[in-house]
């Protein structure tokens, strides 16, 4: 493994500008690209490189959307062709209609789809649509679940203190206290506790929103099925936040992978092929609230956005989905992820480092703890400082990942996996010695 090259004068100058013009010198997504900072210059396939000439095997993948890898030829060609025909119109266009059709073919719950530009807005729109349909205000979410950065979504994501369920705690400055009155919180993977809250409060509930895999916590056997049953019993729309899992776990997303169909779903990341695009989709009777001609005036949801359904993002999404429909694609993706996930756990076990690798084959990570990990509160037993040290050791060995997630792509080769496993082994040796 080649040692990292020192920062070039160009990168140092750009980092200084970042510190001058960007709060925290970041986009808000990651803390300064690790301790001493680096800036991404470009990417291709499963690799990115910085302004100092360092190359990294990329498991961040733009936080997940680059399932085909960076600058995939089919996506690049589709985007180039569209640019000659115009970048945006604020009008319904052919490419977005084709993408809507493909989404509805692929996603089990999708009768209709409404496009937006971010996962945050997609989950927000899903909650709004459910409220309009149920004519109730309160939404139940799960402690530790992340649904973007709206005021509603930022309740009890990483609560500053642990309180009794279903009490919410705001996770950001600037959120009106009144928002807390519209949210309830339940423990992920605890069906009895969740069902009890829903049963007691069902007449107030507009919806239940859940990540089918919460961050990297897979659902316990029967949890999603039980959640589907109890929400259906009371006529409460069930929302799957599939911003991460959509088109990543399977072509039909987590709904197909786990065999549970919600009433609404939020999509993002992969659907736009690396461009700003997201969507809310679901049952036609709920989605018709977006059609002013189909509902009474008081039931209509006005939803506009300058770049909603942008044709450049639409053709990138169509090109991405076409690649994902090719035979054997998902088997290759899961096989690669399984190999890396298994090697990660085995390596840490052999180094006698307490660790639990959690997630599914296409997105996973490690908690440094001996305790079983099933809920947000169980993750608090993990050694966060050790994870940050591990991530730093991998970066020094040319492996880039997020704060907590390995995202797999179809661009990762056997050689990439070999190099990554070697880096994990070397990093584990260093961890064992600290």
N, C-alpha and C positions, 0 to 999 in steps of 0.2 A: 504494500500500500504506500502510495506516495504521500509525503507530508504536505500539509496545506501550505500554499505559497503565502507570503506575507501580503498585507493589503497594499494594493497599488496606489500611487498618488491620486489617480482618478477616483478610485473607490473611496479613499479617505475624504476627498473633496465633496463627493456626493453625500456621504454620510454626514458631513458637517452641515450641508444644506438641509438634509432631512431633520437634523436636530434643531435647525433654525426655523423651519417652516411647517413641520408636522408635529403635533402634540405627541410627546413621547418618542418622536422620531419614527413612528410607525403608522400603518394604516388602521390600527386598532385590532388587527387580526392576530399578530404574534409579537412578543416583546423583543423588538430590535433585532430580529433574526439571530437570536442567541447573543451571548455576552458581549463580544467585541463588535458585533454588527457585520453584516455583509449585504450587498445588494445584488439581486438577481439581474443578470444581463440578458439571458435567453434560455431556451430549452428546446430539446428535440427528443422525441421518443420518451424513454424513462430517465433522461438526464437533464439537469439544469447546470448552468455555470454562472459564476459571479464575475465582477469586474476586475478581479485579480487573477483570473485564469484558473480558478479551482473548479473542478467538475464534481458533481454529486449525483449519486443514484437517488432518484426522487420518489419518496413514499408520502410526500405531502400532496402532490398532484393538484395544486391549487385548492386544497381542502376538499378534494374528491372528484371534481368534474372531469378531469382529464383521464377518463377510463381507457381511452385509446392511446394515451401518451400525448406528449406535446407535439404540436405542429403536424398532426397526422395528415398525410397527403390528401386523402379524400375530403377531409374537413377544409383544409387550406384551399383546395380547388373549388369547392362549393362556395366558399366565402368570396374568393376572387371573382368568380362568375357573377355573383350577386352584386358586388360593388359596382360593376359596370352598369347595373340597372337601377341603382339608387340605394341609399343607406337606410332611410326610414320615411314613412308616409303618414303616420297617424291614422291609417286606414286599413281595413281588412285587406290582406294580400294573399296571393295564391300559396306561398310557402307556408304561412301560418295555418291556413286551412288544411293543407296536407299533413302538417304536424299534428293538428288537433285530431284528425282522423286516425293517425298512427297511435297516438296516446290512447284514444278510446278503444282501439283494437287490442292494445297491449295490457292495459291496467284493468284488472277485474271490476273495480267499482265504478269505472268511468263511463257514464253515459254522455256527458258533456264536459267541456273544459273552458276555463277562462284564464288567459295568460297575464302574467305580470313580469316583473324584472328581478325579484329577489325571493329567496326562501322566507325571509322575514315577512314580506308582504303576502306570500302564498299562505302561510299559516294564519296570519291575521285575517285574510279574506275567508279562509275556511271557517274560522270561529265566527266571523260576522255572518256568513251565509247560514250557519247553524242557528245563530241567534234569531235571524230573520225568519227562519223556518219554524222554530219552536216557540217564538215569541216569548222567550225567557232570556235572562241576562247572564246567568252564572255558567262558567265553564270549569270542569275539573281537569287538572293536569297532574303530572307526577313529579315528585321531588327529585331534583337532579336532571329532569328532562329539559332539553334546550330546543326551543322553537323560534329562534331568532331574537331580535332585539326590540320588539314592541313592548309597550308597558305591560300588556297581559302576559306575554311569554316570559318576561323576566321576573316572574314570581317564583321564589324557592328553587332557583337553578343551583346556586351554591350558597345556601342560606348561612348568614353569619352566626346563627345559633340554631339549635334544634328545638322545635316547638311541637306541640301535639298536633296530629292531623285532625281536621283538614285545614288548619290555619296557614295562610300564605304569608311569606315575607318578601318584600320588594328587594330585588337584587341589583339595584342601580340607584344612584342619585337622580333626582328630577322626576320620579314617578309619583303622580298624585296618590295620596293615601286612599282615596275613594276607589281606585282600581282594585285594591285588595278585596273589597266587598263583592267583586264580580268573579273571583277565582276561588276554587277549592283545591287542596293538595292531598294526594294520596301516595302511598308507598308503592313504587314499581315492584312487580313480581309478588306482591302480597294480595292475592285475589280476595281472601276473606275480608281483609280490612277495606279494600277498595269497594267490594260489593256492598259492605255495610254502609259506607258513606253514600254510595249511589242510592241505596234503598231508602235511607233516611232523608235524603235531600233531592230525590228524583224529580219532584214537582217544580224545583227551582232550576234544574239543569237544562241548559241549551245544548250542551255537547260534552263529550269526553275526548280529549286530544292526547295522543300518545305516540312516541317513537316506538315502532314495533321492536326494534333493538335500541334500547336507550343508551345513547353514546356508544359504549362497547359492552353493554350488559345485555346478553341475549335473553329473550323471554323464557321464563321457567315453563316446563311442560304444562300445557293447559291454561296458561295465564291469558294469552290473547283470545283463546276460544271462550274462556269464562267471561272475559271482558265483553266480547261480542254478544254473548248470551244475555248478560244482565242489562246491557244498554238496549238491546232489542226488546227485552221484556217491558221496558218502560218507554219505548219509542224515542229514545235519546240518540241523536246522531253520534256515531263513533268516527273520529277523525284520525287517520294515520298520517303522521308527519313522515313522509318518505323523501324528504329533501336529500338525505344521505343514501337511503336504501333503494330508492327508485332507479330501476334499470341497472343497479349494481349487484344486488343479490341474485336477480333473475330478470328476464326481459319484462315480466310482470311485476317486478319489485318484490318487496317483503310480503305483499299480499299473496303472490304466487308461491314464494319460497316457504312461508309458514302456513299457507292454506287457510287464511282468515281474510274475509272481505269486509272492509269498513263501508261507511256511507259516503265519506268524503276523504280525499287525500290531497296533501300538498306535495308538489314535486319541484325539484330544482337541480342544481349541479349538472348531472349527466345530460339532462334533457336539452341543455343549451350548447353542448359540445365545447364549453369553455367561454361562451359568450353570455351576457346578462339576460337570462330567461328563466322563468319559473311559472308554475301553474297551480291552480286549484281545480280539482276535477271530482266528479261524483255523480250521485243519483240525479236524474233529470228533474224530479219534483223539487229538489233543493236548489239545484243550479239555475232553475228558471227565475229565481229572484233577481238575476242579472239581466233579465229580458223585460224592459219596460212595457212591451206590448203584451206580455203574458201574465202580469200580476197587477193587482191594484196598486195605486200610487204609493200608499203607505208601506207596501211590502217590497218595493223596488230597492235594489242596491246599486247606486251609481258608482261605477268603478272606472276611472280613466287614468291613463298614464302615457306620457309622451312616447315612451319606447315600448309600451306593451305590445307584444306580438311583432317585435322588430324583425324584418325579413332576413337580415344578416344572421341574427341568432337562430332564426327558424331554419335556414338552410344548413347551418352548422349542426343543429339538432337532428335534422333529417339525415344528414350524412353519417352522423354518429350512430343513430339507430339502425341504419342500413348495415353498418359494419357489425353491430351487435346481433343482427338476425342471421348472420352466417353460421353454418353448422359448426358445432364444437366449440364455439367461442366461450361460453360460460363454463364448460368443463375445463378448458385450459386455464381460465381465470381462477377457478376454485382450486385446481390442482396446484398452481403456483402458490396461492395463498396458504394452502394446507401445508405445503412443504416448508414455507418460511415460518409459519405459526408453530408447527411442531418443533422445528429446529430451535426457535427462540425459547420455548419451554424446556426442552431437553438440555440446552446449553446452560441455562440458569440453574436447573436442577443439578447438573453435573458439577457446577461451580459452588453448589451448596448455598445458593442465594435464595432466600424465601421469595417466591414469585408466583403469581397467578396470571397466566395469559388468558385474556377474555376477548370475546367477540366472535365473529364469523370469519370464514376464510378470506373474504375480500376486503375486510376492514377489522382491525384488531389492535390490541396493545397489551402491555403488561402492567400489573399492579405489584409493587414490591411489598408483599405481605404473605403470611401463612394462612390468614383467615379466608374462608370462602367468600366470594364476591357475588352477590345477587341483587343488592339494592344500593341506592346512593349512600345510605348510612354505613353500609359495610365497606364502601370504598375509603372511608375516612381512616380506616386502620392502616392504609398503605403509606409507605415512606415516599412522600413527594419529592424530597430532596434527592433521594437516590434515583428517581426517575429523571429528574433534571440532569443529574450527573451522567446517567446512562445516555440520554439524548445528546449531551455534549460530546461524550466519548465517541459516539457514532458519527457525529458531524466531523470530528477531527479525522475520522477514517473514511470520509467521503460518502456518508450515508445521511440523507436529509429526511427527517420526518417531522410531524407536528408535535405539539406538546403532549398529546395523547391520541395517537392513531397511526398505524401503518395502513395506508391505502394502497391496494394492489392495482396494477394496470395491465392491459394486454401487451404493453410494450416492454414489460420486464422480461428479460431473457434468462435462460439458465445461468449464463455467465454473471448476470447481475445478481441473481439469487446466491450463487456461489460466493461472490465477493461480499455480499451482505452478511451471509452466515459467518464468513471468516471475520468480519468486523465485529459481529455480535460476540463471537468467542473471545476475541481480543479485549473487547470492552468488558466482558464478564470477568476476565482475569484481573483487569484493573479494579473493577468494583470489589472483587473478593479481597483485594489487598488494602482496601480503604476502611 
